Amino acid sequence: MRLRLRLASIVALLAGIAATAACSLFDERVPGLCKYDSECPKGMNLHCEQGGPNVWLCVLPDGSLPSDGGVTDGAVPDSGGGAGMGGAGTGGVGGSATGGAGGSTGGAGVDGGGGTGGKADCRVGKNCVAPTPVCSPDNGVCVECGASADCLDPSKPICSSAGSCVPCNAASVGSGACAARNEKQPACTPNGTCAECATAGDCSTSRPVCGSTNTCAVCTSDSDCSGVGPGICMSHQDGRCAADAETIYVEQSAHCVAPSAGGAGTSSAPVCSLADAFGFLSSKRKVITVKGPSAVGGGALDSALGQVTVVGKAGAVLSGVGSAVLDVSGTLYIRNVKIGPSATVGLAARKGATLLGSKLVIDGNQGGGVLIDGASFNISNSTISNNGPGQTGTAVWGGVLVLSVSTSGGDGTLRLVSVIDNKQVGVTCGDGILADGLYASGNAGGVQVNPNCGLWKACTAPGPTCGAQ
């Protein structure tokens, strides 16, 4: 009976304190309750925080109650779960939305149900600290993140619905989470980080390669452009993958078409010769792919459109008649093509032309292999063999004849070139050239490289720095 009377008295006392506090707004200080931080006991690092309607409590920095509930001088002793005094909705004075007045199993609050002791609702005060520095607006709980921007560890870049930072490949994460976090790093990699790319499919044709650091880069070989347009890497320009829209297709086969046919020059209706392809050149269409293995007729390039690109596929071969199989008066980049056999000169570059060639085989041309007549040129990693004997003016030659070099578009260079087994002098010059890794051997006429060729460096044994690779 005495115990019941004592509990009833405590309930009445605390209810009266709350009512008095609400009405007087703490004109007289009630221990454990507060109006300002200065009213909390010193030396305990307490601050004043709202715990319910018209009720403010002295709490620790993490929102929990001190062991004595912020009460000093024994004003309101720990009752081991005394009655709540109007916690927010369901709690009492002693804690958060579920806290009793200084106890650990608090009784019924005036405004809510029984408390169980705990931390204050972080929505009341900004008291969340690392490693859970963010206050959830949904339930007032301190969490690791509220948005993916809060997740600074690259290995856990995405904020989950539970407020935790997780890898982007976690089961709970949607496919567009990385893009939503940062549009410049939209791809989720296998190790759970967000990056510019995870595969080449995440990259554009202008930077088509997904590198080891999961960033998109320019291409360096045709294999980097497999499945994209004609499969040509424009490494000699900007490193993009060539597109179908800029490409003219050439193939000598049963399904090649005349230039007048509908769709001529496309992948499904290739034209039959290089001369036909030159007729389709325009400012937006300057890439030509020649497909082997059947030989394709050559032609004369006389274009002011800028650099034209010719790339061979599947053992491409050019042949023909006339002054040369391929006669260049414009600017040409050509690679992966065999030129010859023919009854004429294999490759000629005329006055004002610029010729860039790589991975060429110029073989079996009776008029001579390569003729440079007032052009600038750079031929690399190529083989010039079994050509000649040809005669141009008074010059009798076999592999290469340089009448004169123009420096307006570059220089005159043979780099890692093999000039072998031609039927007259290997390299004949009327003007100086540059040569590095030039291998000349087995050429008839008694001379491998004419002394008039100037600054050239011949090598005697084929290898990584000598001759075609």
C-alpha positions in Angstrom: 0.0 0.0 0.0 2.8 2.4 0.9 4.6 1.5 -2.4 1.5 2.4 -4.4 1.2 5.7 -2.6 4.9 6.4 -3.1 4.6 5.7 -6.9 1.5 7.8 -7.2 3.2 10.6 -5.4 6.2 10.5 -7.8 3.9 10.5 -10.8 2.0 13.4 -9.5 5.2 15.2 -8.6 6.8 14.7 -12.0 3.6 15.7 -13.8 3.4 18.8 -11.7 7.0 19.6 -12.5 6.2 19.3 -16.2 3.1 21.4 -16.0 4.9 24.0 -14.0 7.8 24.0 -16.4 5.5 24.4 -19.4 3.6 27.3 -17.8 6.5 29.2 -16.2 9.0 28.5 -19.1 11.5 27.7 -16.4 11.3 31.0 -14.5 12.5 28.8 -11.6 15.0 26.1 -12.6 13.9 22.5 -12.3 16.8 20.1 -11.9 17.3 17.9 -15.0 15.2 20.3 -17.1 16.6 23.4 -18.8 15.9 26.4 -20.9 19.5 27.3 -21.8 22.7 25.3 -22.0 24.0 27.3 -19.1 21.4 25.7 -16.8 22.8 22.2 -17.3 25.3 20.9 -14.6 28.9 22.0 -15.3 31.7 19.6 -16.0 29.6 17.0 -17.8 29.6 18.5 -21.3 25.8 18.7 -21.4 23.7 20.8 -23.6 20.0 21.7 -23.5 17.8 19.9 -26.1 14.0 19.5 -26.6 12.7 16.1 -25.4 9.0 16.7 -25.9 6.3 19.4 -26.0 7.4 22.1 -23.6 10.0 19.9 -22.2 13.8 20.5 -22.6 16.4 18.2 -21.2 20.1 18.3 -20.4 21.7 15.6 -22.6 25.2 14.4 -23.6 26.7 15.3 -27.0 25.5 12.0 -28.5 21.9 12.7 -27.4 21.8 10.2 -24.5 21.0 11.1 -20.9 23.7 11.2 -18.3 23.6 8.6 -15.6 21.7 10.9 -13.3 19.4 12.3 -16.0 21.1 15.7 -15.7 19.8 16.1 -12.2 22.1 17.4 -9.4 21.8 17.8 -5.7 19.4 14.8 -5.6 16.4 16.9 -6.8 14.9 14.1 -8.9 16.6 10.8 -8.0 16.9 7.9 -10.4 13.8 5.9 -9.9 14.9 3.0 -12.0 12.3 3.7 -14.6 10.1 6.6 -13.3 7.1 7.9 -15.1 7.7 9.7 -18.4 6.9 13.4 -18.5 5.7 14.0 -22.0 8.2 12.4 -24.3 7.8 13.2 -28.0 4.7 11.1 -28.8 5.7 8.0 -26.9 8.5 8.9 -24.5 9.2 10.5 -21.2 11.4 13.2 -19.8 14.4 10.9 -19.4 15.2 10.2 -23.0 14.3 10.4 -26.6 11.1 9.4 -28.3 11.3 6.2 -26.1 13.2 7.4 -23.0 11.9 7.5 -19.4 12.9 10.1 -16.8 16.4 9.0 -15.9 15.5 5.3 -15.8 16.2 2.5 -18.1 12.7 1.0 -18.4 10.6 4.1 -18.1 6.9 4.1 -17.3 4.1 5.7 -19.3 4.7 9.2 -20.4 2.1 11.9 -20.1 1.9 12.3 -23.9 2.8 8.8 -25.0 3.5 5.1 -24.2 6.2 3.6 -22.1 9.8 4.4 -22.7 12.7 2.1 -22.9 15.7 4.4 -22.6 17.9 5.5 -25.6 19.2 8.3 -27.6 17.5 11.6 -28.4 15.8 12.1 -31.8 18.5 13.7 -34.0 15.9 15.7 -35.8 15.6 17.8 -32.6 19.3 18.8 -32.5 22.2 18.4 -34.8 24.1 15.9 -32.7 25.2 13.2 -35.2 28.9 12.6 -35.4 31.2 10.2 -37.3 30.9 7.4 -38.3 27.2 8.2 -38.5 27.3 11.9 -39.2 24.0 12.2 -41.0 20.5 12.6 -39.4 17.9 10.5 -41.1 14.8 12.7 -41.7 12.6 9.6 -41.7 13.2 8.3 -38.2 15.6 10.7 -36.5 18.4 8.1 -36.4 22.0 9.0 -37.0 23.2 7.1 -40.2 26.3 7.0 -42.4 24.8 8.8 -45.3 21.7 10.5 -46.6 22.7 10.6 -50.3 25.5 9.0 -52.3 27.4 12.4 -52.3 28.0 11.7 -48.5 29.9 8.5 -49.4 33.6 9.5 -49.8 35.2 6.1 -49.9 35.6 5.1 -53.6 35.1 1.4 -52.7 31.6 2.2 -51.2 30.3 5.1 -53.4 26.5 4.5 -53.1 24.2 5.3 -50.2 21.7 2.5 -49.6 18.1 2.9 -48.5 19.3 1.9 -45.0 21.6 4.9 -44.9 24.8 2.9 -45.3 27.6 3.4 -47.9 27.9 0.3 -50.1 29.7 -0.8 -53.3 27.8 0.0 -56.5 27.5 -3.7 -57.3 25.7 -4.5 -54.1 22.4 -6.4 -54.5 20.4 -3.5 -53.2 21.8 -1.0 -55.7 20.0 -0.1 -58.9 21.7 -0.1 -62.3 21.7 3.7 -62.6 23.2 4.5 -59.2 26.6 5.6 -60.4 25.2 7.9 -63.1 22.9 9.5 -60.6 25.8 10.1 -58.3 28.2 11.5 -60.9 27.3 11.8 -64.6 31.1 11.7 -65.4 31.5 8.3 -63.7 28.3 6.5 -64.7 29.7 2.9 -64.9 29.9 0.4 -62.1 33.1 -1.6 -62.2 33.4 -5.3 -61.1 35.1 -4.2 -57.9 32.2 -2.0 -56.9 33.6 1.4 -57.7 32.0 4.1 -60.0 34.1 5.0 -63.0 34.0 6.5 -66.5 33.9 3.0 -67.9 33.8 -0.7 -67.0 34.0 -1.9 -70.6 34.6 -0.4 -74.1 30.9 -0.3 -74.6 30.7 2.5 -72.0 33.0 4.7 -74.1 32.3 6.8 -77.2 33.8 6.3 -80.7 36.0 9.4 -80.1 37.6 7.7 -77.1 36.7 4.1 -77.6 39.1 2.2 -75.3 38.4 1.5 -71.6 41.8 1.4 -70.1 43.2 -0.3 -67.0 42.2 2.7 -64.9 38.6 2.5 -66.1 38.9 5.7 -68.1 38.1 6.1 -71.8 41.1 6.6 -74.1 41.9 7.0 -77.8 42.5 3.8 -79.9 45.9 2.7 -80.9 45.1 -0.2 -83.2 42.2 -1.5 -85.3 41.4 -4.2 -82.7 40.3 -1.4 -80.4 37.6 -0.6 -82.9 36.3 -4.1 -83.5 32.6 -4.0 -84.1 32.5 -0.3 -84.7 31.8 0.8 -88.2 34.6 -0.4 -90.6 36.8 -1.4 -87.6 39.4 1.3 -88.4 41.4 3.1 -85.7 42.2 6.6 -86.8 45.4 6.7 -84.7 47.1 8.8 -87.3 44.6 11.6 -86.6 42.7 11.8 -83.4 42.5 8.2 -82.2 38.7 7.8 -82.8 37.1 4.8 -84.4 36.0 5.6 -87.9 32.2 5.6 -88.4 30.2 4.0 -91.3 29.0 7.5 -92.3 32.5 8.6 -93.2 33.6 5.4 -94.9 33.6 4.3 -98.5 33.8 0.5 -98.9 35.8 -1.2 -101.8 35.9 -4.9 -102.6 36.4 -6.9 -105.8 33.7 -9.5 -105.4 30.4 -10.7 -106.9 28.4 -8.2 -104.9 30.5 -5.1 -105.7 28.4 -2.5 -107.6 28.9 0.3 -110.1 29.2 3.8 -108.8 25.8 4.7 -110.1 24.0 2.0 -108.2 21.9 2.9 -105.2 23.9 2.8 -101.9 27.2 2.4 -103.8 30.2 2.5 -101.5 28.4 1.3 -98.4 29.3 -1.9 -96.5 26.4 -3.7 -98.1 27.2 -2.4 -101.7 30.9 -1.8 -102.0 32.3 -0.4 -105.2 34.8 -2.5 -107.2 37.9 -0.3 -107.4 39.8 2.4 -105.7 39.2 4.8 -108.6 35.4 4.3 -108.0 35.9 5.1 -104.3 37.8 8.3 -105.1 34.7 9.5 -106.9 32.7 9.4 -103.6 35.1 11.6 -101.6 33.7 14.6 -99.8 34.4 16.7 -96.8 32.5 14.3 -94.6 33.5 11.1 -96.3 37.3 10.6 -96.5 37.9 7.1 -95.2 38.3 4.2 -97.6 38.5 0.5 -96.6 39.8 -2.0 -99.2 38.9 -5.6 -98.5 40.9 -8.6 -99.9 41.9 -11.1 -100.8 40.9 -10.4 -104.5 43.0 -7.6 -106.1 41.3 -4.3 -106.4 42.0 -1.8 -109.2 44.0 1.2 -108.1 43.5 4.8 -109.2 44.7 8.4 -109.1 44.1 10.6 -106.1 43.8 14.3 -106.9 41.9 15.9 -104.1 42.0 19.2 -102.2 39.8 17.8 -99.4 42.7 17.3 -97.0 43.9 13.9 -95.8 42.3 10.8 -97.3 42.7 7.6 -95.4 43.0 4.2 -97.1 43.2 1.1 -94.9 43.3 -2.5 -96.1 41.5 -5.4 -94.6 41.7 -9.2 -95.1 44.8 -9.1 -97.2 43.9 -6.2 -99.4 45.8 -5.9 -102.8 45.9 -3.1 -105.3 46.8 -3.7 -108.9 46.3 -1.9 -112.2 47.8 -0.2 -115.2 48.6 3.4 -116.2 51.3 5.6 -114.8 51.1 3.9 -111.4 48.9 1.5 -109.5 48.3 4.3 -107.0 49.2 7.8 -108.2 48.9 10.5 -105.5 48.6 14.3 -106.0 46.7 15.0 -102.8 47.3 14.1 -99.2 47.1 10.3 -98.5 47.5 8.1 -95.5 47.7 4.4 -96.4 48.4 1.2 -94.5 47.9 -2.6 -94.5 47.9 -2.8 -98.3 49.9 -4.7 -100.8 50.6 -2.9 -104.1 51.4 -5.0 -107.1 52.3 -7.0 -109.1 51.8 -4.7 -112.1 53.5 -3.7 -115.3 53.9 -0.1 -114.1 55.2 1.8 -111.0 53.6 0.7 -107.8 53.2 3.9 -105.8 53.9 7.4 -107.1 53.7 10.7 -105.1 53.7 13.8 -107.3 54.6 17.4 -106.8 52.9 19.0 -103.7 51.6 15.7 -102.5 52.0 14.3 -99.0 52.3 10.6 -98.6 52.2 8.7 -95.3 52.5 5.0 -95.6 52.7 2.2 -93.0 52.7 -1.6 -93.2 52.9 -1.6 -97.0 54.2 -4.4 -99.2 55.1 -3.0 -102.6 56.1 -6.0 -104.7 56.5 -7.0 -108.3 56.0 -3.7 -110.0 57.9 -3.7 -113.3 58.1 0.0 -113.5 59.7 0.4 -110.1 58.4 0.3 -106.5 58.0 3.9 -105.1 58.5 7.1 -107.1 58.8 10.4 -105.2 58.6 13.4 -107.6 58.4 16.6 -105.6 56.3 15.2 -102.7 56.9 15.0 -99.0 56.7 11.4 -97.6 57.1 9.2 -94.6 57.0 5.5 -95.2 57.5 3.2 -92.2 57.4 -0.5 -91.3 57.2 -1.5 -95.0 58.8 -3.9 -97.5 59.7 -2.8 -101.0 60.8 -5.9 -103.0 61.1 -7.5 -106.5 60.4 -4.2 -108.4 61.9 -2.9 -111.6 63.9 -2.4 -113.5 62.2 0.8 -114.3 63.3 4.0 -116.0 62.2 7.5 -115.3 64.0 10.1 -117.4 67.6 8.9 -117.4 67.3 7.1 -114.1 67.2 3.4 -114.1 66.0 2.1 -110.8 64.4 -0.7 -108.8 63.0 -0.2 -105.3 62.8 3.6 -104.6 63.5 6.6 -106.7 63.5 10.1 -105.1 63.7 12.8 -107.7 63.0 15.6 -105.3 61.4 16.1 -101.9 59.0 18.8 -100.8 59.2 19.9 -97.2 55.9 21.8 -97.2 54.0 18.8 -95.9 56.6 17.2 -93.7 59.9 15.6 -94.7 61.3 12.7 -96.8 61.8 9.7 -94.4 62.1 5.9 -94.7 61.8 4.4 -91.2 62.1 0.7 -90.5 61.9 -0.1 -94.2 63.3 -3.2 -96.0 64.4 -2.6 -99.6 65.3 -6.1 -100.8 65.8 -8.1 -104.0 64.8 -5.4 -106.4 65.9 -5.7 -110.0 68.0 -2.6 -110.0 69.5 -0.2 -107.4 67.7 -0.4 -104.1 67.3 3.4 -103.3 68.2 6.0 -105.9 68.1 9.7 -104.9 68.4 13.1 -106.7 67.6 14.8 -103.4 68.6 14.0 -99.8 66.3 11.9 -97.6 66.2 10.8 -94.0 66.4 7.1 -93.2 66.4 5.3 -89.9 66.5 1.5 -89.7 66.8 1.2 -93.5 67.7 -2.4 -94.5 68.8 -2.7 -98.1 70.0 -6.0 -99.4 70.0 -8.2 -102.5 69.3 -5.4 -105.0 70.7 -5.7 -108.5 72.7 -2.9 -110.1 75.6 -3.2 -107.7 74.3 -0.4 -105.4 72.0 -0.9 -102.4 71.6 2.8 -101.5 72.8 5.6 -103.7 75.3 8.0 -101.9 73.2 11.0 -103.1 70.5 10.0 -100.7 72.2 12.1 -97.9 71.4 11.6 -94.2 70.5 8.0 -94.0 71.5 5.3 -91.6 71.5 1.8 -93.0 71.6 -1.3 -90.9 72.9 -4.7 -91.9 70.9 -7.3 -90.0 67.1 -7.3 -89.7 65.8 -7.0 -86.2 63.7 -4.8 -83.9 65.5 -1.6 -85.1 66.3 -2.7 -88.6 64.0 -3.2 -91.5 60.2 -3.9 -91.6 58.7 -5.3 -88.5 
